[in-house]
């Protein structure tokens, strides 16, 4: 079994999924720079096969996820592929995949794609050879250092952990804890037993008297039971008789009447509830439709924003990539331009040199040819001309021709110089023009940036106004619905008030309102009921007192009432009573000064001008606490009295009252109308304000959108201006380059003209010089010698000129190529790349993307809110419809069914009565039935009174029987045949005898028996605790023995392998481990600090072993050394030897070493590498190591390189040469 492959994604520095190439089953080495991710790679493997990273908090889970640029990583996984051809993992597969996935909230394992628990994973790995007690198959950074710093006692703890003694120690601690608890319980039992013995001795003396008392007490209870039972039996018989009679009297009539009344009342209430629920359901349906519409619009907007956001991100990504590519290409282009400029400078210097040499050669050739021509002319003048005059004539003609050519050349020279000045002036103008255009472009870029910020601010303001408008729309809808609901309640209350008002009065009030409106009659204040207000508890008293006076119309004077009555009579519009304020006067009444009496008028609220009208109706009535007070006040003070329940006592002594249906209260209906109208007024005012605010918001949005469009137009204009300026700069630079080339050509032409001028002037001078000489026909010897010398020289100079001209043309061609490449290719490309790099479009897109992202977040939030609201509305609608469609309808159906039954029975009765022929007989039967009903009601009241008496007796005797408590079996039959009188006599006699035993402890016998049983139970438990204590002591001794055996066995194995491993690592050296026992305490502190505490004894036991000492010799000669005497590198060798020894004791299928050779010398690194190689070859064990040294690299079968770029790590296979080269560079860098 070995690790075949590791797949990582999202874990720490490994963002993208990486899958390593197949690992070698033997030695694998991982190299990489510090911080590249080697330790994270090892941590990923430990993350799967080790249980160290469990039960993590959220922040610890987050630390395991990759943190870098780009999208946030929400989950990560590490998958290890094991080769299982040896079936070491108990799974019937040759390849096993174990994956662990972790997120912010989840942590899961998967085995071959199937979910598996952490416990199952740990058990599976332990069965494959990964021991939890020996975690040294993974040696991470710092483990070696901790081993080198271990004390003797800590090394002993390490061996205990490897030997698995933790189980013995835990069981020993549990056993000692149980022993301590057992001892405490034993002490408590002994104390309780002693107390029980003392109490039993005291109770022994009280038992005899108690037995006599108990015998008499049983007799008393038996007598009392017999008496109570007889009384209870008599009461039950009487109750049965009363119940039978009562049912016979009232069963049919009372049941039918109550059922019909209740059914009708319930039906009305349910009808009302059904209407309300149906209306609310309709409102909720409309709200649901509106919310669904808003949700649809929000989803469309969100989809559009998502698409826009995606497009913007793609544009930003493209612009960003273009800028990055432009920056890279610009850097390369700058290097190429620098190279081209350097080469151009060199070629230009070479070209200038060739031109200078060519000019010199040309001048020299011309000079030689001129001398040669003079000599030849001089030689041939004698043959050419007849005399000196003819020759001079010819020379003058030649001079004249040369002068004409010279004057032409001078004109050309002046023209070229003027053109050169103009070109230089044009270049300066173009430079100034380019500088000005660039300055204007910078200003425009700044202005565009400001426009972009303003554009973003406009969008934010627009979104705020849109949100405000949406909230106003919602508030407007809420207010409209609330107003509609209130108006509906007002209409319902008005309808109820109309039903409660007598018909002719209702018609009269409606007619008065219509007449006032039609004829414009003023001074009508309205009915009394509309003009008063009071507390709700006085409604009944006010309505009962006023009666129909509540509908009297209050007018200013009697003329108005007369005019309205005339119209009423003409239209037959009903009956109305008017109260003219100029005619009515409130009576003067003296009220009694009593806290139980309150004048009704003082509890009413009305305007002061209506005092006379209200005094006329209510001033003679007072409210009393009850009917007794009302009767007394009416008799003594001569006032009409009324209670809050509506019971009246007039001043003449008459009493009226009874049940008053509060649900049909006229004042309540009027109060509802008044309150709802007030609420409607407030809601309508608020609605008007909301609509005004909504209109204002719409206007602000329109203004903002207009301003935004202006800003966008300005931004587009400035962008086009900026592009035009940049294009002007490019065109101007092209023109400048063209002018520079023309300037160079003109300068060359000027040089050529100057050369010709000089040549012509020389020819003219020579001709003029010859005119004054004599005409001869032969040359002097010096001239002949000069003539013979000039021809070869001219030939040689012409050959040099041809060579120089060829070199100059090559240099000129190369120079033209470089200049052309620079001007038409490289410089233009550089300008384009700089324009791309300096483009402000990315910043604009960033701003738009940020704003779009904010809008998208707001859209998502709105969709979520609408979805939640829609769910809530749907739930409420479903509940209300469910209630209305099930409970209400079923209840209504039941009530209707009962009503139908009652109506059917009533119809049957009508049929029976209709069948009688004599009406008089029918009336008489009905009177008799009414009389019978009255008699039955009286009889029923008497029966109910008797029933209450017997019920109280029944309850009383039942309670007394219960208080007697448990009785003996003979108590129910002993006195059953005795009469009540005899039973009372026996009871009296028994009570007298019981008085003699009043001092006796009534519970002595029960306490004696109870205490005896408790003592026996405690003694039995004490014996069980003693036996358990002995068994625990025996178990502790066995555990101590097994623990010592495990320590000795582990020590022998580790010590043996330590000697072997150390001799392999250190040639010629030897080392061994020494177990320190208690008798060796004198030498115990050789390897410990002076101020370190001694190892504590485990739970009171004297430990047999107190430490493990290391003794080594690296030379094989002299005395051995302890750990404190070794150097750092030697300590590391000892620690590695100990790790290899532990691993040999408990071998694992593979090992992970993280930089174990960091602190070793080269010779020991080589030894460690050879040991790893030997173990891999001989034991078929897999090693995966990381290192910065070449020794482990050289013995590796496969090498992996870890590289880190852009905060992301990657793992690739590298060759041994690449790995050694990296190690060598790293070592030289560190040095």
C-alpha positions, 0 to 999 in steps of 0.5 A: 500500500502506498500513496499513488496520487494527491488531488488538491483544490482550494486548500490554502495556497492551492487555489486551482485543482492540481493532481500530482503525477503518480508517486513512486512506491519508494522514494519521492522528493519535493523541492521548492522555495520557502513559501512556495507551498511545500508544507501546505502540500504535506499539510493537505495529506495530513489533513486527510489521514490525521485527526488533528484538524477536527472540531474546527471553529469557523475562523479555523475552517476559513484559514484552510481555504485559499485566500487570494485575488479573484472570487472567494473560495467557499470550499476545498477538498483534498483527495488521496489515491491509495494503491491497495493491491496488497488489500491492506485497506479492507476494501475489495479494490486495487485503488482506493480514493479517500477525499475530505471536503471542508467549507465554512460550515461543512466537513465531510469524508468520501470513500470512492465517492460515497459519504463516510463518517470521521470515525469510520475513516480513522478505524479504516486507517488504523486497520491499514497500519496507521496507529493513533498512538504512534503518529511518527509516520508523519514528521513535520517541521519542528518535530525534530527540534522538539525531540532534541529538547525533550527531557528524560521524563518526556521521552518516557511519556513518549514511549508510554504513548507509543506502547499504548499505556494511555488506556491503562492510565485512564482505566486506573484513574476511573477505578480510583475515582470509583474507589473514592466515591465508594468510600464516601458512600460507605461512610454515609451508610455507617452514619445512617445505620448508627442513627437507625439503631438508636431510633429503633431502640426508642420505638421498641418501647412505644409499640404496645400502647400504639397497638391498643390505640390503633385497634380503637382508631380502626373501630372509630374509622369503621363507625364513621365510614358506616355513618357517612356511607349511609348519609351519602347513599340517601343523598344520591337516591334523592339526587337521582329522583330530583334529576329524573323529575327535572328532566321530565319537566324541562327537557323538551322546551328548554333544550329546544329554545336554547338550541334555536337561540344559540344557533341563530346567534351563532349563524349571524356571527359566522355569517359576519366572520365569513364575509370579513374573511372573504373580504380580507382574502380578496384584499390579500389576493390583490396584494399578492398579485401586485407583489407577484408583478413587482417580483416579476419586474424585479427579476427582469431587472435583476436578469438585465443587471446580471447580463450588464454586469457580465458584459462590463466584467468581460470588458474590464477583463479585456481592457485590463488584459489589453493594458497588461499586454500593452505594458509587456509589449511596451517594455519589449518595444522600448528595449527594441527601440533602444537597440534600434536607436543605438544601432542607428547612432552607430550606423549614422556615425559610420555613414558620416565617416564614409560621407566625409571620406568620400567627399575628401576622395572626391575633392582630391580626385577633382584636384588631381584631375584639375591639375592633370587637365591643366597640364594636358591643356598646357601641353595641347594649347600650342596645337589647339590655338594659333596664338595667345590671343585665340587662347585667351579668347577661348578662356574668357568664354569658358570663364563666362560659362563657369560664372553663369553656372556659379550664379545659378548655384548661388541662387539655389544656395540662397533658396535652399537656406530659406527653405531650411529656415522655414522647415526649422520654423515649421518643426518648432511650430509643430512642437508647440502645437503638439505640446498644446494639444497634449495639455488640452488632452490632459485637461479633457481627461480630468474633465471626463473623470469628473463627468464619470464621478458625476454620472455615478452620483446621478445613478445613486441619486436616481436609485435613492429616488426610485426606492423612495417612490416605491416606498411611497407607492406602497404607503399609498396602497396601504392607505387606500386599502385602509381607507376602503376598509374603514369606509366599509366598516362605516357603511356596515355600522350605518346599516346596523344603525339603520336597522336599530332605528324605527322605520318612520324615524329613519325615513324622517331623518333621511328626508330632513337631510335631503330637504336641507340639501335641496333648499339650503336650510341652515341651523340644523345641528343634527340628531342627538345621537350624533351630538353626544359622546360618552364612555362605553360603559354608559352606553346602555344607561344612556340608550335606555334613558333616552330611548327614541329621544336619541333621534330628536333633531336639534335645530337653532330655532322653531322657525327652521323646524316649522319650515322643515315640517312643512316640506316633510308633510308635503313629501310624506317623508316620515316622522321627526321630532325637533328640539329648537334651542330657543324654546327648550330650557333645562330643568333645575335639579338638585342631585343627592351627594352620594358616592353611589349616585352619579348624574347621567348628564355629567357623564356626557360630552357635548358642546356647551350650546347644546346644554339646554337640549341635553338637559331636557332629556337627561337632567332628571336621571341619575346612575346608581350602583345597583337596584337597591340604591336606585330604589332608595334614591327614587323614593327619597329624592324623586329622581329617575334612576338607572343602573349601568346594566339598564335596569330603571326605577322611576320616581313613581316606584315603577321598575323596568329592566332585563336583558339588554343586547349590547351588540345592537347598541346604537351608541356603539354603532355611532361611536364606530362611525365617528371614530372611523370617520375621524380615522378616514379623515386622518388617513385621507390627509396622510394619503394626500401628503403621500401623493404630493410627495410622490408627485414631487419625487416623480418631478425630481426623478424627471429633473435628475434624468434630464440632468443625467442625459445632459451629463451623458451628452457632455461626456460623449462630446468630451470623449470625441474631443479627446480622441480628436486631440489624440489624433491631431497629436499623432498627425502632427508628429507624422508631419513633424517627422516628414518635415525632419526628413525634408530638412535632412534632404535639403541639407544634403542638397545644400552641401552638394551646391556648396561643393559645386560652387567651390569647384566652379570658383576654382575653375574660374580662378585657374582659367583667369590664372592661365590667361596671363601666361605665355603660349608654349608647346612643351612641358617642363621636366617637373610638369612631365614628372607630375603628369606621369605621377597623377594618372596612377594616383587618380586611378588609385583614388577612384578605386578607393572612391568606389569602395568608399561609395559602396560602403556609404551606400550600404550604411545609408541603406541600413540607416534608411531601414532603421529610420523607416522601422523606427518611424513607421513601425516601432514609434507608431506601435509605441504610441498606440500601446501608450494610448491603450495603457493610458486609456481611461475607459477601464476606470469608467468601466470600473465605476460602471461595474461597481454601480451595476454591482450595487444595483444588482445587490439591491435587485437581489435584496428586493427579489428576496424581500418580495419572495418572502412577502409573497410567501407570507401573503400566500400563507395568510391567504391560505390560512384565512381561506382554510378557516373560511372554507372549513370551520366557518362553513361547517359550523354554518351548515350544522347550525342551518341543519338544526334550524331546518329541524326546528322550522320543520317541527314548528311547521308540523305544529302549525299544521296540527293547530291549523287542523283544529276547526275552532279558533277559540279552542286553539286560544284556550289551549295556548293559554293552558300551555302558557299556564302549564309552562309557568307552573313547571318553571316554579316546580323546576326552581324548587327541584333545583334548590333541593338538588343543590342542597343534596349535592352539597351533602354528597360532596361533604360526606364524600370528602369525609370518607376520603379523609378517613384514609385506608380502612380494614377489610371488615370495616365495610360489613361490620356495622352495615345492618346497624341504624344511624342512631345506634352507630352514633352511640357506638361512635361516642363511646369509642371517642371517649376511650380514644381520649385515654391514648392522646399521648401515644406516638401515632406513627411508632409502628410504621417508623419501626418497620420502615427503619428496620427495612432501611437498616437491612438495605443499608447493611446489604449495600455496605457489603456490596461496596466492600466487595466492589472495593476489593475487586477494584484494588485487584484491577488496579494492581493488574493494570499497573502490572500490564502498564509496566510490561507494556513500557518494558516491551516498548522500551526494549524494542525502541532501544534495540532499534535505536542502537542499530539505527544510530550505528548506521547513521554514525559510522564508528559511533554507538548509542543506547537508551537507558531506562531510569528507575526509582532507585536511580533517582540520584542520577535522574536530574543529569538531563534536567534543569535544576528548577524543573519539577520532579515527575509527579506520582500517578494517583498516589502510586510510586512509579517504577520508571521515571525517565529514559536517558540517551547515551551516545558516542559519535567516535566510538571511543571514550565515555558516552555523552548525554543530550545536554553535552551534544551540539545542535547537529548531533542532537538532530542525529539522535532525534532522527535515530529515535524517530527511525527506531520508533518507526521500526517498532511500529512500521507504517506503509509510508512515511512523510518527512518535512525537511528532516535534514535541515540541521544535519551535517553533510555526512549525516545527511548522506547517511539519512539518505542511504537509510531512506533508500535502503528502507524503501528497497528492502521493506517496500516502504514509500517515503515522501520528503521535502528538502533543501539539500542534495543528498535526499534528492540524489536517492529519490526515484521521483522528484516534484517541484513546487512553484508559487505564482500570483499567490497560487501554488502548483506541483510539477515533476522535475528532473534530478538535474533541475532539482539539484540545480535549484538546491545549489542555487538556494544554498548559494543564495542563503550563503 
